[in-house]
Amino acid sequence: MSSITLTPDSLDLFLGFAEDAPNWSGSPLVTVTPQQRGNLADLKKKGLLTTWEDEDGCVFVNFTEAGIAFAVEHGFEARDLQLPW
């Protein structure tokens, strides 16, 4: 089991991204409330994910290796969290 400890809100946000990942080819759209911005920063600081912005200004998640492993521990499939390229 992982040694990563998240607050309940950060865990909920992470699991939401993992659940949505298959709908976005492994890189879900970031739609967070102002209250969730700190949780997103927490996930990035803990090395679970990175974000990137497309030319239209939309922000997406990329799961790191640690993030994929953490999601797998919570019942998600690694293949659903990896970019196809």
PyRosetta script that sets phi, psi and omega in degrees:
from pyrosetta import init, pose_from_sequence

init()
pose = pose_from_sequence("MSSITLTPDSLDLFLGFAEDAPNWSGSPLVTVTPQQRGNLADLKKKGLLTTWEDEDGCVFVNFTEAGIAFAVEHGFEARDLQLPW")
pose.set_psi(1, 149.6)
pose.set_omega(1, -176.6)
pose.set_phi(2, -71.2)
pose.set_psi(2, 153.2)
pose.set_omega(2, 175.8)
pose.set_phi(3, -95.5)
pose.set_psi(3, 7.3)
pose.set_omega(3, -180.0)
pose.set_phi(4, -76.8)
pose.set_psi(4, 127.6)
pose.set_omega(4, 178.3)
pose.set_phi(5, -114.9)
pose.set_psi(5, 125.7)
pose.set_omega(5, 178.8)
pose.set_phi(6, -122.0)
pose.set_psi(6, 152.3)
pose.set_omega(6, 171.2)
pose.set_phi(7, -67.4)
pose.set_psi(7, 159.5)
pose.set_omega(7, 177.3)
pose.set_phi(8, -55.8)
pose.set_psi(8, -38.6)
pose.set_omega(8, -179.5)
pose.set_phi(9, -69.4)
pose.set_psi(9, -39.7)
pose.set_omega(9, 177.4)
pose.set_phi(10, -66.4)
pose.set_psi(10, -40.6)
pose.set_omega(10, 178.1)
pose.set_phi(11, -62.7)
pose.set_psi(11, -44.4)
pose.set_omega(11, 178.8)
pose.set_phi(12, -59.6)
pose.set_psi(12, -42.3)
pose.set_omega(12, 179.5)
pose.set_phi(13, -64.5)
pose.set_psi(13, -46.0)
pose.set_omega(13, 179.3)
pose.set_phi(14, -59.6)
pose.set_psi(14, -48.1)
pose.set_omega(14, -178.9)
pose.set_phi(15, -64.3)
pose.set_psi(15, -33.1)
pose.set_omega(15, 175.6)
pose.set_phi(16, -64.0)
pose.set_psi(16, -42.3)
pose.set_omega(16, 176.2)
pose.set_phi(17, -62.9)
pose.set_psi(17, -43.9)
pose.set_omega(17, -179.4)
pose.set_phi(18, -62.7)
pose.set_psi(18, -39.5)
pose.set_omega(18, 179.5)
pose.set_phi(19, -66.7)
pose.set_psi(19, -36.6)
pose.set_omega(19, -177.2)
pose.set_phi(20, -83.2)
pose.set_psi(20, -16.8)
pose.set_omega(20, -174.3)
pose.set_phi(21, -52.5)
pose.set_psi(21, -43.7)
pose.set_omega(21, -179.1)
pose.set_phi(22, -61.4)
pose.set_psi(22, -25.1)
pose.set_omega(22, 179.2)
pose.set_phi(23, -75.3)
pose.set_psi(23, -13.0)
pose.set_omega(23, -175.4)
pose.set_phi(24, -126.1)
pose.set_psi(24, 29.7)
pose.set_omega(24, -179.7)
pose.set_phi(25, 54.3)
pose.set_psi(25, 36.5)
pose.set_omega(25, 175.7)
pose.set_phi(26, 91.8)
pose.set_psi(26, -5.7)
pose.set_omega(26, -177.3)
pose.set_phi(27, -130.4)
pose.set_psi(27, 82.7)
pose.set_omega(27, -174.0)
pose.set_phi(28, -68.2)
pose.set_psi(28, 152.4)
pose.set_omega(28, 176.1)
pose.set_phi(29, -68.5)
pose.set_psi(29, 137.8)
pose.set_omega(29, 176.8)
pose.set_phi(30, -88.8)
pose.set_psi(30, 114.4)
pose.set_omega(30, 173.7)
pose.set_phi(31, -129.3)
pose.set_psi(31, 92.0)
pose.set_omega(31, -178.4)
pose.set_phi(32, -116.7)
pose.set_psi(32, 150.8)
pose.set_omega(32, 174.9)
pose.set_phi(33, -79.8)
pose.set_psi(33, 164.8)
pose.set_omega(33, 174.8)
pose.set_phi(34, -56.2)
pose.set_psi(34, -33.3)
pose.set_omega(34, 178.9)
pose.set_phi(35, -69.3)
pose.set_psi(35, -26.4)
pose.set_omega(35, -177.9)
pose.set_phi(36, -87.8)
pose.set_psi(36, -6.9)
pose.set_omega(36, -178.2)
pose.set_phi(37, -60.0)
pose.set_psi(37, -39.5)
pose.set_omega(37, 177.5)
pose.set_phi(38, -64.5)
pose.set_psi(38, -36.3)
pose.set_omega(38, 177.5)
pose.set_phi(39, -66.8)
pose.set_psi(39, -40.0)
pose.set_omega(39, 177.1)
pose.set_phi(40, -62.5)
pose.set_psi(40, -43.4)
pose.set_omega(40, 177.5)
pose.set_phi(41, -61.9)
pose.set_psi(41, -38.7)
pose.set_omega(41, 178.4)
pose.set_phi(42, -61.4)
pose.set_psi(42, -43.5)
pose.set_omega(42, 179.7)
pose.set_phi(43, -63.9)
pose.set_psi(43, -38.0)
pose.set_omega(43, 178.8)
pose.set_phi(44, -70.1)
pose.set_psi(44, -43.1)
pose.set_omega(44, 179.7)
pose.set_phi(45, -62.3)
pose.set_psi(45, -34.7)
pose.set_omega(45, -179.5)
pose.set_phi(46, -83.3)
pose.set_psi(46, 2.9)
pose.set_omega(46, 173.2)
pose.set_phi(47, 76.0)
pose.set_psi(47, 22.4)
pose.set_omega(47, -178.7)
pose.set_phi(48, -87.6)
pose.set_psi(48, -25.9)
pose.set_omega(48, -178.7)
pose.set_phi(49, -157.4)
pose.set_psi(49, 164.2)
pose.set_omega(49, 170.7)
pose.set_phi(50, -126.1)
pose.set_psi(50, 168.3)
pose.set_omega(50, 175.6)
pose.set_phi(51, -128.9)
pose.set_psi(51, 157.0)
pose.set_omega(51, 176.6)
pose.set_phi(52, -145.5)
pose.set_psi(52, 155.1)
pose.set_omega(52, -177.0)
pose.set_phi(53, -115.7)
pose.set_psi(53, 134.1)
pose.set_omega(53, 178.3)
pose.set_phi(54, -86.0)
pose.set_psi(54, 179.3)
pose.set_omega(54, -176.0)
pose.set_phi(55, -66.0)
pose.set_psi(55, -17.8)
pose.set_omega(55, 178.5)
pose.set_phi(56, -92.6)
pose.set_psi(56, -0.3)
pose.set_omega(56, 179.2)
pose.set_phi(57, 89.4)
pose.set_psi(57, 6.8)
pose.set_omega(57, 176.7)
pose.set_phi(58, -81.3)
pose.set_psi(58, 138.9)
pose.set_omega(58, -178.1)
pose.set_phi(59, -106.3)
pose.set_psi(59, 136.2)
pose.set_omega(59, -177.9)
pose.set_phi(60, -127.6)
pose.set_psi(60, 158.1)
pose.set_omega(60, 178.2)
pose.set_phi(61, -96.9)
pose.set_psi(61, 140.2)
pose.set_omega(61, 164.3)
pose.set_phi(62, -119.0)
pose.set_psi(62, 128.1)
pose.set_omega(62, 177.6)
pose.set_phi(63, -81.4)
pose.set_psi(63, 134.5)
pose.set_omega(63, 174.5)
pose.set_phi(64, -79.6)
pose.set_psi(64, 173.9)
pose.set_omega(64, 176.0)
pose.set_phi(65, -58.7)
pose.set_psi(65, -40.8)
pose.set_omega(65, 178.5)
pose.set_phi(66, -64.9)
pose.set_psi(66, -38.7)
pose.set_omega(66, 179.1)
pose.set_phi(67, -66.3)
pose.set_psi(67, -39.9)
pose.set_omega(67, 177.3)
pose.set_phi(68, -63.8)
pose.set_psi(68, -45.7)
pose.set_omega(68, 179.4)
pose.set_phi(69, -61.7)
pose.set_psi(69, -41.4)
pose.set_omega(69, 179.6)
pose.set_phi(70, -64.6)
pose.set_psi(70, -41.3)
pose.set_omega(70, 178.7)
pose.set_phi(71, -65.7)
pose.set_psi(71, -40.1)
pose.set_omega(71, 178.1)
pose.set_phi(72, -60.2)
pose.set_psi(72, -39.1)
pose.set_omega(72, 176.7)
pose.set_phi(73, -60.9)
pose.set_psi(73, -23.7)
pose.set_omega(73, 179.4)
pose.set_phi(74, -100.0)
pose.set_psi(74, 15.8)
pose.set_omega(74, 171.4)
pose.set_phi(75, 95.9)
pose.set_psi(75, 6.2)
pose.set_omega(75, 179.7)
pose.set_phi(76, -90.9)
pose.set_psi(76, 158.1)
pose.set_omega(76, 178.9)
pose.set_phi(77, -89.7)
pose.set_psi(77, 129.2)
pose.set_omega(77, -179.1)
pose.set_phi(78, -56.1)
pose.set_psi(78, -40.3)
pose.set_omega(78, -176.7)
pose.set_phi(79, -61.6)
pose.set_psi(79, -24.7)
pose.set_omega(79, 179.9)
pose.set_phi(80, -79.1)
pose.set_psi(80, -11.8)
pose.set_omega(80, -175.0)
pose.set_phi(81, -109.5)
pose.set_psi(81, 2.1)
pose.set_omega(81, -177.0)
pose.set_phi(82, -108.3)
pose.set_psi(82, 140.7)
pose.set_omega(82, 177.1)
pose.set_phi(83, -67.6)
pose.set_psi(83, 144.7)
pose.set_omega(83, -176.2)
pose.set_phi(84, -74.1)
pose.set_psi(84, -6.0)
pose.set_omega(84, 179.9)
pose.set_phi(85, -114.4)
pose.dump_pdb("model.pdb")
